[in-house]
Amino acid sequence: MKFKINIYVTFITSTSLILFSCNHSPKAETQYVSPAIKAKDSTHVKFKLSDVDNKLDPSCMMPLTAGIGDTLHYKGLVLGFCSAECKKDFFKDPEGNLKLAQLKK
């Protein structure tokens, strides 16, 4: 009789461990990702030359008539950049780059 009780307790314990451990998967932490980053393509974001105060990308000197990939508000101006990388490079020397941007008058 004692043997049957030990088998029964072992079976219940093992079954409980298996059932309860399978339902406790760790939840992944959710993090906000911008729709522009999800798309990996900025073609849905259309900036017009009339939206910005410069004619040339202040970092690489590319004419913005070729396309504006990103913008920045700086000292009351809206600056256009051909890409996010050029926008990032702008911060290495903002005042020097601003002089090269060919601001509209």
Backbone as numpy.savetxt, mean C-alpha at the origin, in Angstrom:
# Nx Ny Nz CAx CAy CAz Cx Cy Cz
-13.10 -54.69 35.02 -13.92 -53.49 35.02 -13.05 -52.23 35.02
-11.98 -52.24 35.82 -11.08 -51.10 35.88 -10.43 -50.85 34.52
-10.14 -51.93 33.81 -9.53 -51.85 32.49 -10.46 -51.15 31.51
-11.77 -51.46 31.55 -12.75 -50.84 30.66 -12.88 -49.34 30.94
-12.81 -48.96 32.19 -12.90 -47.54 32.57 -11.69 -46.78 32.04
-10.50 -47.37 32.15 -9.28 -46.72 31.64 -9.34 -46.54 30.13
-9.82 -47.52 29.43 -9.96 -47.43 27.97 -10.98 -46.36 27.61
-12.08 -46.35 28.32 -13.13 -45.36 28.08 -12.61 -43.94 28.33
-11.92 -43.70 29.43 -11.36 -42.38 29.76 -10.32 -41.97 28.72
-9.48 -42.89 28.31 -8.46 -42.60 27.30 -9.11 -42.24 25.97
-10.13 -42.97 25.60 -10.84 -42.70 24.34 -11.51 -41.32 24.38
-12.19 -40.99 25.46 -12.87 -39.69 25.59 -11.85 -38.56 25.57
-10.77 -38.70 26.28 -9.73 -37.68 26.34 -9.10 -37.46 24.96
-8.76 -38.53 24.30 -8.13 -38.42 22.96 -9.08 -37.78 21.96
-10.32 -38.22 21.98 -11.31 -37.68 21.05 -11.55 -36.20 21.32
-11.63 -35.82 22.59 -11.84 -34.41 22.94 -10.68 -33.55 22.48
-9.48 -34.03 22.69 -8.30 -33.27 22.26 -8.28 -33.07 20.75
-8.59 -34.09 20.02 -8.60 -34.00 18.56 -9.68 -33.04 18.07
-10.87 -33.17 18.62 -11.98 -32.32 18.17 -11.76 -30.85 18.52
-11.32 -30.58 19.73 -11.17 -29.19 20.15 -9.93 -28.53 19.57
-8.90 -29.28 19.32 -7.69 -28.66 18.77 -7.85 -28.31 17.29
-8.68 -28.99 16.57 -8.88 -28.72 15.14 -9.66 -27.44 14.90
-10.42 -27.00 15.85 -11.25 -25.80 15.67 -10.58 -24.53 16.14
-9.36 -24.58 16.54 -8.69 -23.41 17.08 -7.51 -22.99 16.18
-7.81 -22.72 14.94 -6.75 -22.26 14.04 -6.49 -20.78 14.33
-5.24 -20.34 14.28 -4.94 -18.93 14.56 -5.53 -18.03 13.47
-6.09 -16.93 13.89 -6.68 -15.99 12.94 -5.59 -15.08 12.38
-5.62 -14.90 11.09 -4.65 -14.02 10.45 -5.01 -12.57 10.75
-4.00 -11.77 11.02 -4.22 -10.37 11.31 -4.51 -9.64 10.00
-5.60 -8.91 9.97 -5.95 -8.18 8.75 -5.31 -6.81 8.79
-4.88 -6.36 7.65 -4.20 -5.08 7.54 -4.79 -4.35 6.35
-5.01 -3.04 6.50 -5.58 -2.25 5.41 -4.58 -2.11 4.28
-5.05 -2.37 3.07 -4.23 -2.18 1.88 -5.00 -1.28 0.93
-4.36 -0.24 0.50 -4.98 0.73 -0.40 -5.44 0.06 -1.69
-6.58 0.47 -2.23 -7.04 -0.09 -3.50 -6.04 0.11 -4.63
-5.29 1.21 -4.60 -4.29 1.45 -5.64 -3.16 0.43 -5.56
-2.80 0.05 -4.35 -1.74 -0.95 -4.19 -2.26 -2.33 -4.59
-3.50 -2.64 -4.24 -4.09 -3.93 -4.64 -4.12 -4.06 -6.16
-4.45 -2.97 -6.83 -4.58 -3.02 -8.28 -3.21 -3.15 -8.96
-2.16 -2.68 -8.31 -0.81 -2.68 -8.88 -0.77 -1.99 -10.23
-1.72 -1.13 -10.44 -1.81 -0.42 -11.71 -2.55 0.88 -11.43
-1.92 1.99 -11.75 -2.53 3.27 -11.44 -3.32 3.84 -12.62
-3.67 3.00 -13.58 -4.38 3.52 -14.74 -5.77 4.00 -14.39
-6.34 3.50 -13.27 -7.66 3.96 -12.89 -7.61 5.35 -12.24
-6.43 5.77 -11.79 -6.27 7.10 -11.22 -5.78 8.01 -12.33
-6.61 8.97 -12.71 -6.26 9.86 -13.81 -6.10 11.28 -13.28
-4.88 11.76 -13.32 -4.61 13.15 -12.99 -4.45 13.90 -14.30
-4.95 15.10 -14.33 -4.83 15.94 -15.52 -3.74 16.98 -15.28
-3.16 17.45 -16.35 -2.14 18.48 -16.25 -2.71 19.74 -15.60
-3.99 19.98 -15.79 -4.63 21.14 -15.17 -4.79 20.99 -13.65
-4.61 19.77 -13.13 -4.74 19.52 -11.69 -3.49 19.90 -10.91
-2.37 20.08 -11.58 -1.09 20.32 -10.90 -0.52 21.68 -11.27
0.44 22.15 -10.46 1.02 23.47 -10.65 2.39 23.43 -11.35
2.83 22.30 -11.82 4.12 22.21 -12.50 3.98 21.56 -13.87
4.97 21.84 -14.74 4.96 21.27 -16.09 5.88 20.06 -16.21
6.94 20.04 -15.38 7.91 18.94 -15.41 7.92 18.22 -14.07
8.21 16.94 -14.12 8.43 16.19 -12.89 9.67 16.79 -12.22
9.55 17.27 -10.98 10.69 17.94 -10.34 11.87 17.01 -10.04
11.68 15.72 -10.08 12.77 14.79 -9.77 13.54 14.34 -11.00
12.82 14.01 -12.07 13.49 13.44 -13.26 13.38 14.35 -14.48
12.66 15.45 -14.36 12.49 16.45 -15.43 11.68 15.94 -16.62
10.95 14.87 -16.44 10.10 14.37 -17.52 8.88 15.28 -17.67
8.49 15.63 -18.89 7.29 16.44 -19.08 6.05 15.69 -18.58
5.21 16.37 -17.84 4.02 15.73 -17.29 2.95 15.50 -18.34
3.17 15.98 -19.53 2.23 15.68 -20.62 2.26 14.19 -20.95
3.34 13.50 -20.56 3.45 12.05 -20.79 2.61 11.26 -19.80
2.21 11.89 -18.71 1.36 11.22 -17.72 1.77 11.56 -16.31
0.79 11.64 -15.44 1.03 11.94 -14.04 0.66 10.71 -13.23
1.65 10.15 -12.55 1.43 8.94 -11.77 1.12 9.18 -10.31
1.52 10.36 -9.78 1.30 10.65 -8.37 1.35 12.15 -8.17
0.78 12.61 -7.07 0.79 14.05 -6.76 1.19 14.25 -5.31
1.51 15.52 -5.00 1.93 15.88 -3.66 1.54 17.32 -3.39
1.02 17.61 -2.22 0.76 18.98 -1.80 1.99 19.44 -1.04
2.63 20.51 -1.53 3.86 21.00 -0.92 3.85 22.52 -0.97
3.89 23.15 0.20 3.93 24.61 0.33 2.84 25.30 -0.49
1.63 24.80 -0.40 0.50 25.41 -1.10 0.41 25.07 -2.58
1.29 24.23 -3.06 1.29 23.82 -4.47 0.86 22.36 -4.59
0.28 22.03 -5.71 0.01 20.63 -6.04 1.01 20.24 -7.11
1.94 19.36 -6.73 3.00 18.94 -7.65 2.67 17.58 -8.24
2.90 17.44 -9.53 2.69 16.17 -10.22 4.01 15.46 -10.44
3.98 14.14 -10.38 5.16 13.31 -10.60 4.81 12.20 -11.58
5.80 11.75 -12.32 5.54 10.69 -13.29 5.34 9.35 -12.59
5.89 9.19 -11.37 5.76 7.93 -10.65 5.92 8.16 -9.15
5.56 7.15 -8.38 5.72 7.22 -6.92 7.20 7.27 -6.54
8.05 6.66 -7.35 9.49 6.68 -7.07 10.05 8.10 -7.19
9.59 8.83 -8.20 10.04 10.21 -8.36 9.53 11.08 -7.22
8.32 10.81 -6.78 7.77 11.54 -5.63 8.64 11.30 -4.40
9.07 10.06 -4.20 9.94 9.72 -3.07 11.30 10.42 -3.21
11.84 10.47 -4.42 13.13 11.13 -4.66 13.05 12.64 -4.42
11.87 13.20 -4.60 11.67 14.64 -4.41 12.10 15.07 -3.00
11.85 14.23 -2.00 12.13 14.59 -0.62 13.62 14.61 -0.28
14.48 14.14 -1.17 15.92 14.21 -0.92 16.41 15.64 -0.96
15.83 16.48 -1.82 16.16 17.90 -1.93 14.93 18.66 -2.42
13.93 18.86 -1.56 12.68 19.46 -2.02 12.83 20.86 -2.60
13.61 21.70 -1.97 13.75 23.07 -2.47 14.49 23.11 -3.80
15.53 22.31 -3.92 16.27 22.25 -5.18 15.43 21.68 -6.30
14.68 20.65 -6.00 13.81 20.04 -7.01 12.66 20.95 -7.40
12.16 21.73 -6.44 11.04 22.63 -6.72 11.45 23.70 -7.74
12.70 24.14 -7.69 13.20 25.14 -8.65 13.23 24.59 -10.07
13.37 23.27 -10.21 13.47 22.64 -11.53 12.10 22.24 -12.10
11.03 22.43 -11.35 9.73 21.88 -11.72 9.01 22.67 -12.80
9.51 23.80 -13.22 8.82 24.69 -14.18 7.38 24.93 -13.75
7.25 25.69 -12.69 5.91 25.99 -12.17 5.13 26.82 -13.15
3.84 26.57 -13.22 2.94 27.35 -14.09 2.75 28.71 -13.45
2.54 29.70 -14.28 2.35 31.06 -13.75 0.93 31.50 -13.82
